Amino acid sequence: MDEQVPVSSQNKTIFSSIGSDNSIWGPLLEKAWAKVNGNFERTEGGFGLEPIGFLTNFPARRFRFESLNGDSFYRLVEDNDSNKFMITLGISGRSDQDRCNLNLPCKHLYSLLDV
């Protein structure tokens, strides 16, 4: 696999963004997952635990945000963070133009880097 990732006519990555430090690990991991699945289109709308579990062999669990109150959600995140587990948040919705939970754009996957 090479380091080339899909870009728009404005030379911006189409899927994952390049890091503020110009790191490209996000787009490269996304490309690796797309290659495993045959193409980028087949990875759209999945869950973060699938590629993380596959690519890292880390334990992966899924929790529904709606089933947790604020305190239980924070304890769950804090516990996983203290164990050095990777944490992703997937936000559903109708379109990426909508705002959903936590005032983030819908239909995106986010990585939680620190608590």
Backbone bond lengths (Angstrom), bond angles and torsions (degrees), N, CA, C in turn:
res aa  C-N    CA-C-N  psi(-1)  N-CA   C-N-CA  omega(-1)  CA-C   N-CA-C  phi
1 M - - - 1.439 - - 1.529 108.44 -
2 D 1.329 116.76 133.48 1.460 120.01 178.13 1.529 110.44 -94.65
3 E 1.334 116.66 -179.57 1.460 121.35 -176.18 1.525 113.39 -91.25
4 Q 1.318 118.32 7.32 1.461 121.08 -179.49 1.528 110.10 -81.75
5 V 1.339 115.29 135.36 1.464 121.78 178.54 1.528 108.88 -128.98
6 P 1.333 117.50 156.49 1.468 119.88 -179.12 1.529 111.38 -62.35
7 V 1.323 115.82 135.30 1.467 121.70 177.08 1.528 109.83 -129.94
8 S 1.322 114.95 157.44 1.464 121.50 178.81 1.527 109.81 -82.74
9 S 1.327 115.80 178.63 1.470 120.10 177.84 1.532 110.89 -66.44
10 Q 1.344 117.31 -18.08 1.467 121.42 176.16 1.540 111.50 -90.94
11 N 1.336 116.15 10.94 1.467 123.19 179.23 1.533 112.89 63.04
12 K 1.332 116.85 33.29 1.468 122.89 175.23 1.524 107.76 -107.63
13 T 1.327 116.58 142.93 1.466 118.77 177.68 1.519 109.64 -60.73
14 I 1.317 116.43 141.62 1.463 120.98 -175.62 1.525 110.90 -81.47
15 F 1.310 118.18 -34.09 1.457 120.67 -176.46 1.523 109.46 -108.14
16 S 1.301 119.93 -105.96 1.465 122.02 179.01 1.516 110.75 -64.59
17 S 1.318 114.68 149.70 1.465 119.93 -179.96 1.517 111.45 -90.41
18 I 1.307 115.54 154.03 1.464 121.91 171.59 1.517 107.17 -74.76
19 G 1.326 117.78 139.14 1.457 122.17 -176.39 1.522 113.25 -64.13
20 S 1.320 115.95 160.41 1.467 120.63 178.89 1.530 111.19 -63.02
21 D 1.337 116.95 -19.59 1.462 121.69 176.30 1.534 111.17 -97.18
22 N 1.345 115.93 16.16 1.471 124.29 -178.49 1.522 113.61 67.46
23 S 1.330 117.43 17.93 1.466 120.04 176.15 1.522 109.57 -72.75
24 I 1.314 115.44 147.73 1.463 119.92 -178.36 1.528 112.02 -119.37
25 W 1.343 117.00 17.25 1.465 118.65 -177.53 1.522 111.89 -63.66
26 G 1.331 118.94 -35.76 1.466 121.26 179.13 1.521 111.85 -60.73
27 P 1.337 117.67 -56.77 1.458 119.24 177.66 1.533 113.58 -60.30
28 L 1.340 117.60 -33.84 1.465 119.37 179.60 1.530 111.80 -70.40
29 L 1.339 117.17 -39.64 1.466 119.33 175.41 1.520 110.52 -63.89
30 E 1.321 116.44 -40.58 1.455 120.00 178.12 1.525 110.71 -63.92
31 K 1.327 117.42 -38.75 1.461 120.98 177.91 1.531 110.68 -65.75
32 A 1.337 116.71 -41.45 1.469 119.77 178.63 1.525 110.34 -61.13
33 W 1.327 117.09 -41.95 1.459 120.52 179.09 1.526 110.78 -66.18
34 A 1.324 117.13 -38.78 1.469 120.49 177.37 1.527 110.54 -63.72
35 K 1.318 117.12 -38.69 1.470 120.13 178.93 1.530 110.49 -65.21
36 V 1.334 117.33 -40.56 1.458 120.89 177.66 1.534 110.13 -60.35
37 N 1.325 116.60 -36.89 1.465 122.03 -176.64 1.518 114.21 -92.61
38 G 1.311 117.74 -1.12 1.467 120.36 177.00 1.511 114.42 102.81
39 N 1.316 118.79 -34.96 1.471 122.44 176.74 1.529 109.58 -172.40
40 F 1.336 116.43 171.37 1.464 121.24 -178.84 1.528 111.59 -65.64
41 E 1.308 116.65 -37.43 1.459 120.87 -176.05 1.526 111.69 -58.88
42 R 1.328 117.32 -35.87 1.464 120.93 -177.45 1.522 112.97 -76.05
43 T 1.330 118.47 -7.69 1.465 121.19 179.11 1.520 112.07 -99.17
44 E 1.309 117.88 -9.10 1.459 121.16 -176.36 1.522 110.67 -67.19
45 G 1.328 115.56 133.91 1.454 120.28 175.62 1.516 115.54 82.54
46 G 1.320 118.71 12.58 1.458 121.11 179.30 1.514 112.07 -84.60
47 F 1.299 115.96 -169.55 1.457 122.39 178.65 1.522 109.19 -108.70
48 G 1.322 116.87 144.87 1.456 121.92 -178.60 1.507 113.83 -61.40
49 L 1.337 116.77 -27.67 1.463 118.57 -177.43 1.520 111.99 -69.08
50 E 1.320 118.35 -25.58 1.466 120.18 -179.24 1.528 112.06 -64.22
51 P 1.342 119.24 -56.85 1.468 118.13 -179.72 1.526 113.17 -68.70
52 I 1.313 117.78 -35.41 1.468 119.71 -179.88 1.522 109.82 -64.89
53 G 1.319 116.92 -46.80 1.464 120.01 178.47 1.508 112.36 -61.75
54 F 1.327 116.45 -41.56 1.454 120.93 -178.62 1.526 112.17 -69.59
55 L 1.330 116.95 -46.80 1.464 120.77 -173.38 1.524 113.69 -80.11
56 T 1.336 118.31 -24.46 1.462 120.19 -176.30 1.514 114.08 -114.47
57 N 1.335 117.63 -16.03 1.459 123.10 -173.49 1.534 111.68 62.55
58 F 1.343 117.11 22.39 1.454 122.89 174.87 1.523 108.91 -79.16
59 P 1.325 117.42 155.29 1.463 118.75 174.25 1.528 109.32 -65.03
60 A 1.316 116.46 144.86 1.460 120.52 -179.69 1.519 109.19 -136.52
61 R 1.323 115.86 131.87 1.463 121.55 177.61 1.524 108.22 -134.16
62 R 1.317 115.13 153.97 1.457 120.52 -179.91 1.521 109.45 -117.62
63 F 1.319 116.47 133.72 1.455 122.93 176.49 1.515 108.59 -126.55
64 R 1.296 116.44 143.99 1.469 121.03 176.77 1.522 108.28 -91.68
65 F 1.307 115.95 121.02 1.454 122.94 -178.44 1.532 111.14 -56.57
66 E 1.327 116.83 -39.52 1.459 121.49 -176.27 1.525 112.42 -63.90
67 S 1.335 117.26 -23.77 1.465 120.51 -176.70 1.532 112.38 -87.61
68 L 1.328 117.97 0.82 1.465 121.72 -177.99 1.523 110.42 -117.52
69 N 1.346 116.63 140.68 1.459 118.46 171.06 1.529 108.26 -86.03
70 G 1.301 117.86 174.36 1.463 121.54 -175.69 1.517 114.11 -55.76
71 D 1.348 117.19 -45.31 1.464 120.72 -178.43 1.524 111.92 -66.53
72 S 1.332 116.71 -45.07 1.470 118.70 -178.53 1.527 110.85 -68.65
73 F 1.327 117.13 -33.76 1.462 120.45 176.30 1.529 110.20 -64.58
74 Y 1.330 117.34 -45.55 1.461 120.60 -179.70 1.524 111.03 -63.54
75 R 1.338 118.03 -43.11 1.473 120.84 178.90 1.527 110.96 -62.19
76 L 1.323 117.05 -41.05 1.460 121.30 178.49 1.530 110.88 -62.16
77 V 1.311 116.89 -46.48 1.466 121.27 179.76 1.524 110.27 -66.01
78 E 1.335 116.87 -44.70 1.464 120.71 -179.47 1.530 111.32 -61.66
79 D 1.331 117.34 -41.39 1.462 121.86 179.06 1.530 110.67 -62.86
80 N 1.321 116.48 -47.00 1.464 119.74 179.53 1.519 111.57 -66.98
81 D 1.315 117.67 -36.37 1.466 121.02 177.64 1.529 110.54 -65.43
82 S 1.330 117.44 -42.45 1.472 120.14 -179.38 1.525 111.70 -65.92
83 N 1.338 117.22 -25.39 1.464 121.42 176.06 1.527 112.67 -87.40
84 K 1.344 116.23 3.92 1.474 123.03 177.73 1.526 112.48 65.78
85 F 1.351 116.54 29.27 1.458 120.15 176.29 1.527 109.48 -82.27
86 M 1.318 116.27 150.08 1.457 120.98 174.27 1.526 107.40 -74.96
87 I 1.323 116.10 140.11 1.463 120.68 -178.32 1.523 108.71 -126.15
88 T 1.313 115.73 126.38 1.465 120.46 174.73 1.517 108.91 -122.89
89 L 1.321 115.00 153.09 1.454 122.06 176.17 1.514 107.63 -124.29
90 G 1.304 117.00 121.86 1.456 121.50 174.97 1.510 108.58 -104.48
91 I 1.315 117.01 129.52 1.463 121.17 -178.03 1.516 109.08 -115.57
92 S 1.332 115.67 119.84 1.460 120.24 -179.53 1.525 110.04 -85.79
93 G 1.302 114.96 172.07 1.456 120.61 178.46 1.509 110.54 159.78
94 R 1.308 115.95 -177.25 1.461 121.15 -177.38 1.526 112.42 -80.44
95 S 1.330 117.69 -40.38 1.464 119.78 -177.87 1.516 109.48 -153.21
96 D 1.327 116.81 160.55 1.465 118.94 179.43 1.523 112.11 -74.61
97 Q 1.324 117.13 -1.46 1.463 120.68 174.75 1.525 111.34 -85.85
98 D 1.337 117.50 -18.23 1.462 122.30 179.16 1.520 109.94 -78.76
99 R 1.320 116.40 155.88 1.455 122.68 173.03 1.513 107.83 -105.61
100 C 1.332 116.83 132.96 1.454 121.08 -176.88 1.517 109.67 -121.11
101 N 1.321 115.88 -153.10 1.468 121.51 179.54 1.521 110.72 -49.37
102 L 1.307 115.59 144.40 1.468 123.17 177.41 1.527 112.34 64.53
103 N 1.342 117.86 14.92 1.465 124.31 179.42 1.528 112.21 58.47
104 L 1.320 116.90 36.70 1.467 122.96 177.88 1.525 109.37 -108.02
105 P 1.332 117.97 153.70 1.464 119.45 175.88 1.533 111.03 -59.76
106 C 1.319 115.86 139.53 1.469 122.19 179.33 1.524 110.77 -70.80
107 K 1.334 114.85 167.62 1.465 123.76 174.25 1.525 113.13 58.55
108 H 1.322 116.16 39.62 1.456 121.16 177.90 1.526 109.41 -134.60
109 L 1.309 115.37 160.33 1.453 122.74 175.84 1.520 107.60 -113.53
110 Y 1.315 116.35 130.92 1.461 121.85 -178.05 1.514 109.94 -119.71
111 S 1.327 116.69 150.21 1.451 122.22 173.68 1.524 107.66 -104.40
112 L 1.315 116.44 132.94 1.456 122.18 176.30 1.519 106.64 -95.37
113 L 1.317 116.62 116.14 1.467 120.26 -172.91 1.523 114.53 -92.23
114 D 1.335 117.83 -26.13 1.463 119.72 -177.49 1.515 109.09 -159.51
115 V 1.327 115.97 154.94 1.458 121.75 177.99 1.508 108.77 -108.77
